Amino acid sequence: MVLGALRTLLAGCQAATIVVTWNLWQARNATVPNLPALGWLPHVGVGWLLLATLVVVVARPRVGIPLHVAAFAFALATDQVRLQPEWISLAILILATGPWRHCRTLGWAHLSSLWVWAGLNKLAGTGFPSVAQSVAHNLGFAGLHGELAWAIPVGEISIGVLAALPWTRRIAGVGAVGLHVGATVALRMGLDWEILWWNLGLAGAGLALLTLLPADRPATGASGGLRFALAAGLLTYPALSYVGLVDPYLAHHVYSGTLQGAVVCEAPYGCSALPIDLTGAAIQAPLPPSIRLFERWFRSTCHRGQTLEAYGMSLRSPLRSLPAVRGRRLACPAGSGR
């Protein structure tokens, strides 16, 4: 009963995130191009397909869950602008409600990894204090923004560690509700914010998977080894973002102040982020903050005389020597864009 209710909640949250960013899931024109992972993949709309698979997820989970995951993977492959943490996270959690072995491990390990690394990334970045200042202002505690700059990431890390340990996992589920419901208030999220629905899904998933549902049954032999590898992989892969091997957004750099960015420069007009800012392009989602994708977008939209100036993560010392901090400069290649 709990699992079915969680699955319905997560499917509803995923559907809501798709509806409020509807144009992102459609094929677009050359002005706002798709960025397929492979050039030969078709530019097709997938919004209605994804919503249909979510209906099947609720009605027939054994069929609907793999169907949604497959359709979602196709959607990401045909347009990398969709590589956003909220949709990927909700898809993982939907899969975690499945009837197959290690699904619960997938769920708690994803949640633990998200919370631990979201906190660590905030501590590593130089920009999170400004985010904490906004949170403190929204909550009416403007004078405590310095304390919140430490308390928020430490709280996230603590919940993540509790979720990773079997004997404290139930406590983490309660903490998850406070964390994510609190985030919707602190950031004043509206119904048209896709991250509102993600946070509600995370709150429900944390409570159900960590507190209300029974713990994983012990596994030995090959099954135990696979479970350990799955959990270890999810808990450690975000570290690769610091050496440039994983896009930051996919490694739980959320509201951390560490994210990569870019501007487009053109003489005599100077430099501006507008050519790579999708907020005015009616697709209701930003370009994922990755130098790799900034370059892809620039090549698809630039014209002669423009230059992309991309900058790396904003990290504290001694992390400033890591590869992810380095920026890049790219002139519009001949024959690219417009």
N, C-alpha and C positions, 0 to 999 in steps of 0.2 A: 504494500500500500504506500509506504514512504517512498520507495523507489519509483513507483508509477507517478506519484505526485511530483517528485523532483524532475522526472523526465518531462512531464507536461510543462512545468515551470521553465525549464531550460529551453524547450522547444519554443515556448511562447516568447521568451526573452530573445532568442535568436531571430525569430520572426520579426519582432519589434525592431531590432537593430537593422534588419534588412529593409523594412518598410520606411524607416526614417532616413535611410541613405539610398533610396530606391534607384536614383540615377547611376550610382556607382555600379550597380549590377546589370547595367544595360551596355550594349555596344555603343561606342561613341564616335564622333567625327574626328577629323584630323586636328581640329583646334584643341580638343581635350582627348588625346589618344589613349587607347589601351596600351598596356605594357606587358605583352605576353612573355612568359618564360622562354618560349621557343617561337621563333619568327613564323613558323608555319601553322601555329594554332589559330583557330578561327576567332574572330571578334563577334561574339554572340551574346545576347542577353540571357541571363540565368536567374533572374529574380523570381519568376513564377515557378521555375523548376525547383529552386531551393525551398520555396514555401510549400510546394506540393510534397516534397520529401519530408518536411517537418510534420505534416499531417500524418504521413505514414509512420513516422517515428512514434507518435502517440498511439495510433491505432494498432500497428503491427510492429513492435520494436525490433524483433529479429530481422525483419526485412528492411524496415525504415532506417534504422541506425546506420548500417553499412551503405545504404542507398544515399543517405544524406552526406555521409563522410566522402563518398566517391564524387557526388555532385559538387560538394564544396571544394574538394581538391581540384576538380576541373575548373571551377570558377577562379581559384587562385592562380592556376597555371595560365589561364587565358588573360589575366590582368593582374599584375603584381601590385597595382595600387590597392588591391584588396588585401594585401598582406598586413593586416592590422590585428593587434593583439586580442581585441574583444571577440571577434568572430572565431578566430582560431581557438581561443580559450573555451568558448561556449561549445564549439564542435568537439573538443577533447572531453569536456564534461558530459556531453550527451553520450559519447562513446563509453564513458565511465559508468553509465547507467545500464550498459548492456549485460546480457546473461552469460557472457563468456569469461573464461579464466583470466585473472589478472586485471579485469576492468576496474575493480575498486583500487588496486594498486596504482593504476594509471591516474585515477581521480585524486587520491590523497597526495601522490608524488607531484602531480601538476600543481595542486594548490600550495603545497609546501614550498616548491621551487619558486612559484610566483611571489609568495610573501617574503621569503628569505631574500631573494635577489632584488625585489622591488625596494626593500629596505636598504640593502647593501649599496645598490646603485644610487640611491638618494644620498647616502653618506659619502659616496665617492665623488659626486658631482659638486661643482661650485655654484650651481644655480638653484638648488632646492630651497635655500633660505628665502628667496623671493616668493616661491610657491607657498612656503609656510607663512609668510607675511600675509598673503591673500587669504589663506585659510583662517588665520587668527582674526583678521578683520571681519570675515564673514560670520565668525562665531561670536564676535563682540569682545574678543580678548586680544586686541591689537598689541598691547604691551608684552604679550607672552610669545611673540613670534619666534624669538631666539630659542626658547625652551621647546616650542613645537617642532622646530627644525631638527631637533634631536629626538624628541619623544615619538614623533610619527614613524620614522624609520626603525627605531629601536622596537616600537610596538609591533610593526610588521614582521621584523625578524623574529621576535619572540613567538608570535603566533605560528610562523612558518616552522620554527624548531619544534614547538609543541605538536604540530601536525605530523612531523617526521617521526616522532617517537611513539610507539604503540601505546605506552602506558599514560601518555598525556594527550592523546589525539582527541578525546572527547572534550577536553577543555578548549582546544583550538577551535572546534566547531562553534562554540558559544562566542569566542573572541572574534571569529570571522563575521558573525552577524553584526556585532558592534562596530567593527572596522568598516564594513562596506555600507551599512545603512548610515553610519556616521559620515562617510565620504560623500554620499548623495546630498547630505545637508551642508557639509562644510564647503563643497564646491557649487552648491546651489544648482544642481542638475535639473534640467527641464525634461519634459516628456519627449522632446525631439533630440535629446542627446543620446546617441547610441551607447555611451558608457554608463548611462543610468541603468539601462537594462542589463548590461554586463555586471554591474555591481550588485544588482538584485539577484542575478543568477549565481554570482559568487557567494553571496550571503546564504542563499538557499542550499547550494551545493556543500558549503562548509558545514552547515548545521546537519544536513542529511547524511552526507558521506562520512563525516568524522564523529558525529555525536549520536545520531538516531539509529543508524544502521549498524549491524554487528561487524566486528573487526574481521579482517581477512583470516581465512583458515590457514593454519600452518602449511607450508609447502616445502618439500625436500627434493633432493635429486635435481634433475634437469628443470623441473617446474620451479623449484626454489631458486635455481641459478638464473632463470629467465626473469623471475620477479625481481631479484636483486639487480640485474642488469638494467631492467626497465626503470626502476626507481633511481638507481645511481646515475643513469643517463639524463633523466629529467632534472635531477638535482644539481648536476655539474655543468651541463652544456652552456648555460648563460655566461660562464666565465670566458667562453670563446669570443664573445662580443668585444672584449678588451684587446684582442689581438686581430680584430677585423675579419674573423671567420664566420660570424653570425650577425645578421642585421640587429642593431640595438633594440628596435621595437619588438623583435621576436625573442629577446633575452630579458624581458621584464624591465626595461628602462621606461617606466611610466611616471610622468610628473616628477622626474628626477633632476632635471636641470643639466643632464649629461649629454643630451641628444645632439647628433650631428645636424648641420644646417648648410645652407648655400644661398648665394645671391647671383644674379646675372648682371654683368657689367657691359656697358656699351658707350663708347665715346660719341658725343660729348655729354651724354645724359647721366653718367654715373652708374651706380650699382643699386639694384633693387631686388627684393625677394618676390615681387609680384609675378614674374614669369613662371615661377615654380610654386606659387601659392594657389592651391586648388579651391580655397574657400569661396572665391568668386566665380568658380566654374560650375556651380549648381550640382556638384556631386556629393555634397554634404560630408566629405571626409578629407583629411589632409593627405598629401603625398607622404608615404612612410619615410621618416627621417633617416635615410641611409644614403651615404655618398654614392653607393652603387646605383640606387634608383634615381638619385638626382641627376647622375650622368645620363642614364637611359632617357629620362624625361627631357633633359636638355637637348640631346641629339634628335629627339622626335619633334621638338617645337622651335628650335633656335633658328636664327638666320645669320647670314654673313656679318661679321663685325662684332658679334656677341661673344662673351667669355663667361664661363661658369667658374665662380670662386667658391669652392666647397671647404668647409672647415670641420675638423674632427670633434670628438667629444670634449666637453669642458670638465676635466678631472682635476682633483686635488693632487698636490705633491704627496708621495713620489710616483704617482701613476701617470704623470705628464709625459713620460718617455715611452709609453706604450704605443703600438702601431695605430690604435683607434683614435689617437689624438691628432694624427697627421691629417692635414688637408690636402686638397688637390686643385689644380687649375686646368681647365679644358677650354680650348677655343672651338667654336662651332665648326665641325668638320665639313669639308666640301661635300655637297650633295645631301646634307642632313636637313631635317626640319623643313622650314618653308623657303 
